[in-house]
Amino acid sequence: MTNDPILVWLRRDLRLTDHPALTHAAQQGPVVLAFCHDDQDGRALGGASRWWLHHSLAALGDTVTLARGRCEAEIPRLAEACGARAVYWNASADPALSATEARVRQALKIPTETFAGDELFSIGAVRTNAGTPFQVFTPFWRTALALPPPPQPLPRPAPLVLAPCPGLPLAALELMPKLDWWRGMAELWQPGEAGAAARLADFLDGPVETYQRDRDLPAKPGTSLLSPHLAFGEISPRQIWHAARALPPGDGIHTFLKELGWREFSRHLLARQPDLATIPLRPEFRAFPWRDDPEALRKWQMGRTGYPIIDAGLRQLWQTGWMHNRVRMIVASFLIKDLLIPWQAGEAWFWDTLVDADSANNAASWQWVAGSGADAAPFFRIFNPVTQGEKFDPDGTYVRTWVPELAHLPKAFVHQPWKMGRAPGYPPPMVDHALARTRALAAFKGLKDDPAQHLLL
Ligand SMILES: Cc1cc2nc3c(=O)[nH]c(=O)nc-3n(C[C@H](O)[C@H](O)[C@H](O)COP(=O)(O)OP(=O)(O)OC[C@H]3O[C@@H](n4cnc5c(N)ncnc54)[C@H](O)[C@@H]3O)c2cc1C
């Protein structure tokens, strides 16, 4: 038995509870917990994610030793500096992160061990009878639910003996934006494991009961708001799963767990298709007649399209780093189908501005809305921004919250202010939805003649 520590390399799993690599290391003696900030470790983080990461690392405080630079240089350097005898980590589902992990393993001269802990069902375990990956969510989830249930979460290791290791101060990672556009985010979020646990407890204490009914209403606090905590691994899906399953069963819990299933599905897709954020899974979409229109893209990004539900969503995103799922679908459909701007441009904007930016969920969801992805049903659906607003924000509360220029409008006009004449300070619609819809359908029809119909999975 040696007293040399094991270095536990934190990835997108910034937590101490239900952390298999940490638990196994702590059972054997002292541990050094290390995090390396490397812009080339997978896709470089967007601005909102960098803000989140800064605060998530701050929440870990002195527990974690920080480094900055290429992981394959920094992790071996730290391991040597602290006299580590092995390096453990939880393996990432994202192939871009796994590639870094392979390089680190190769650079290390001491043993390494990896663990699984960030999915409910291990990647590759959910397969068709023919052993192939699923391309459609419903059978994927049905098959997953027939597997042995996800293991119970591991408790936080006790005792946890941390060995000293020299690292950088948090400020040296330079994650915080230079301008203070993050104030709205700071009001809404508490990054870190404690914030994640509090969100889960709040959600399971009330909103989950009506989740089935309220999850589509953006003005209501009807969803869990766990997504950024999951994106940074401050809470594991297994913790959420078992906490929810411990409650009396109901529609709310059933639907909520199914949403976690979509997270799993996206991760399984990304593991199969590392280029999910850029390459359409349906090859015929490569020939789609996209428009190059930077000015229209800018109006959309700034929430100045003239369609209230769209502008409300994009402003909610800008101010809080988060957008309600229903509205994400509506704004994505508008960019892709009304403006004919490539879905990759929207994906990139979300990547930069979402605190929950997630390489699997973001790419898979954008492809789903575009109709170019897996399970793209209903195929090439075009959302009407007015009727969607009227249906899911019936009294206009959501629009009034995020678009103050429309706060005084009566309910009958809040989703179509142009019918009242112009609302001061608010733009007219940038496109006529009916015309845009016809144009999009014509563009889509042109694709259908293409014989290549198989998914790139
Ligand atoms: C265009 C578009 C882009 C998106 N980009 C992201 C992204 O970058 N990161 C991200 O986490 N989610 C993304 N989503 C999925 C979804 O909008 C968010 O997960 C959800 O709004 C987060 O809020 P919540 O935690 O309150 O969700 P809840 O409704 O409470 O759901 C619980 C958890 O289930 C998962 N989940 C819920 N819906 C989905 C879904 N449709 N696909 C995959 N997982 C889901 C999330 O991890 C979420 O935290 C995107 C959706 C669309 C339409």
The ligand as an SDF file (V2000), in Angstrom:
LIG
                    3D

 53 58  0  0  0  0  0  0  0  0999 V2000
  -32.9570   24.0580  -31.0500 C   0  0  0  0  0  0  0  0  0  0  0  0
  -32.7450   23.4160  -29.7010 C   0  0  0  0  0  0  0  0  0  0  0  0
  -31.4820   23.4750  -29.0950 C   0  0  0  0  0  0  0  0  0  0  0  0
  -31.2790   22.8690  -27.8480 C   0  0  0  0  0  0  0  0  0  0  0  0
  -30.0120   22.9470  -27.2760 N   0  0  0  0  0  0  0  0  0  0  0  0
  -29.8120   22.3310  -26.0700 C   0  0  0  0  0  0  0  0  0  0  0  0
  -28.5260   22.3860  -25.4610 C   0  0  0  0  0  0  0  0  0  0  0  0
  -27.5570   22.9360  -25.9760 O   0  0  0  0  0  0  0  0  0  0  0  0
  -28.3870   21.7930  -24.2470 N   0  0  0  0  0  0  0  0  0  0  0  0
  -29.4200   21.1240  -23.6260 C   0  0  0  0  0  0  0  0  0  0  0  0
  -29.2370   20.5980  -22.5150 O   0  0  0  0  0  0  0  0  0  0  0  0
  -30.6300   21.0360  -24.2120 N   0  0  0  0  0  0  0  0  0  0  0  0
  -30.8640   21.6190  -25.3950 C   0  0  0  0  0  0  0  0  0  0  0  0
  -32.1070   21.5540  -25.9690 N   0  0  0  0  0  0  0  0  0  0  0  0
  -33.1460   20.6860  -25.3350 C   0  0  0  0  0  0  0  0  0  0  0  0
  -34.0690   21.3950  -24.3230 C   0  0  0  0  0  0  0  0  0  0  0  0
  -34.5640   22.5740  -24.8620 O   0  0  0  0  0  0  0  0  0  0  0  0
  -33.3690   21.7010  -22.9930 C   0  0  0  0  0  0  0  0  0  0  0  0
  -32.6980   20.5500  -22.5120 O   0  0  0  0  0  0  0  0  0  0  0  0
  -34.3750   22.1420  -21.9400 C   0  0  0  0  0  0  0  0  0  0  0  0
  -35.0780   23.2780  -22.3820 O   0  0  0  0  0  0  0  0  0  0  0  0
  -33.6300   22.4660  -20.6640 C   0  0  0  0  0  0  0  0  0  0  0  0
  -34.4900   22.9580  -19.6860 O   0  0  0  0  0  0  0  0  0  0  0  0
  -34.8210   22.1060  -18.3920 P   0  0  0  0  0  0  0  0  0  0  0  0
  -33.5590   21.6040  -17.7650 O   0  0  0  0  0  0  0  0  0  0  0  0
  -35.7250   22.9090  -17.5560 O   0  0  0  0  0  0  0  0  0  0  0  0
  -35.5720   20.8700  -19.0450 O   0  0  0  0  0  0  0  0  0  0  0  0
  -36.5660   19.7870  -18.4320 P   0  0  0  0  0  0  0  0  0  0  0  0
  -37.8100   19.8670  -19.2230 O   0  0  0  0  0  0  0  0  0  0  0  0
  -36.6650   19.9060  -16.9700 O   0  0  0  0  0  0  0  0  0  0  0  0
  -35.8470   18.4030  -18.8290 O   0  0  0  0  0  0  0  0  0  0  0  0
  -34.9140   17.7390  -17.9790 C   0  0  0  0  0  0  0  0  0  0  0  0
  -33.6490   17.4490  -18.7250 C   0  0  0  0  0  0  0  0  0  0  0  0
  -33.9010   16.5650  -19.8160 O   0  0  0  0  0  0  0  0  0  0  0  0
  -33.0470   16.8980  -20.9070 C   0  0  0  0  0  0  0  0  0  0  0  0
  -33.8580   17.3090  -22.0550 N   0  0  0  0  0  0  0  0  0  0  0  0
  -35.0710   17.9230  -22.0290 C   0  0  0  0  0  0  0  0  0  0  0  0
  -35.5180   18.1120  -23.2940 N   0  0  0  0  0  0  0  0  0  0  0  0
  -34.5630   17.6240  -24.1160 C   0  0  0  0  0  0  0  0  0  0  0  0
  -34.4370   17.5200  -25.5340 C   0  0  0  0  0  0  0  0  0  0  0  0
  -35.3950   17.9390  -26.3730 N   0  0  0  0  0  0  0  0  0  0  0  0
  -33.3170   16.9650  -26.0440 N   0  0  0  0  0  0  0  0  0  0  0  0
  -32.3430   16.4980  -25.2280 C   0  0  0  0  0  0  0  0  0  0  0  0
  -32.4070   16.5600  -23.8750 N   0  0  0  0  0  0  0  0  0  0  0  0
  -33.4940   17.1220  -23.3270 C   0  0  0  0  0  0  0  0  0  0  0  0
  -32.1740   18.0400  -20.4550 C   0  0  0  0  0  0  0  0  0  0  0  0
  -30.9570   17.5010  -19.9760 O   0  0  0  0  0  0  0  0  0  0  0  0
  -32.9970   18.6590  -19.3480 C   0  0  0  0  0  0  0  0  0  0  0  0
  -32.2210   19.3730  -18.4050 O   0  0  0  0  0  0  0  0  0  0  0  0
  -32.3410   22.1790  -27.2140 C   0  0  0  0  0  0  0  0  0  0  0  0
  -33.6000   22.1440  -27.8240 C   0  0  0  0  0  0  0  0  0  0  0  0
  -33.7990   22.7500  -29.0540 C   0  0  0  0  0  0  0  0  0  0  0  0
  -35.1590   22.6810  -29.6870 C   0  0  0  0  0  0  0  0  0  0  0  0
  1  2  1  0
  2  3  1  0
  2 52  2  0
  3  4  2  0
  4  5  1  0
  4 50  1  0
  5  6  2  0
  6  7  1  0
  6 13  1  0
  7  8  2  0
  7  9  1  0
  9 10  1  0
 10 11  2  0
 10 12  1  0
 12 13  2  0
 13 14  1  0
 14 15  1  0
 14 50  1  0
 15 16  1  0
 16 17  1  0
 16 18  1  0
 18 19  1  0
 18 20  1  0
 20 21  1  0
 20 22  1  0
 22 23  1  0
 23 24  1  0
 24 25  2  0
 24 26  1  0
 24 27  1  0
 27 28  1  0
 28 29  2  0
 28 30  1  0
 28 31  1  0
 31 32  1  0
 32 33  1  0
 33 34  1  0
 33 48  1  0
 34 35  1  0
 35 36  1  0
 35 46  1  0
 36 37  1  0
 36 45  1  0
 37 38  2  0
 38 39  1  0
 39 40  1  0
 39 45  2  0
 40 41  1  0
 40 42  2  0
 42 43  1  0
 43 44  2  0
 44 45  1  0
 46 47  1  0
 46 48  1  0
 48 49  1  0
 50 51  2  0
 51 52  1  0
 52 53  1  0
M  END
$$$$
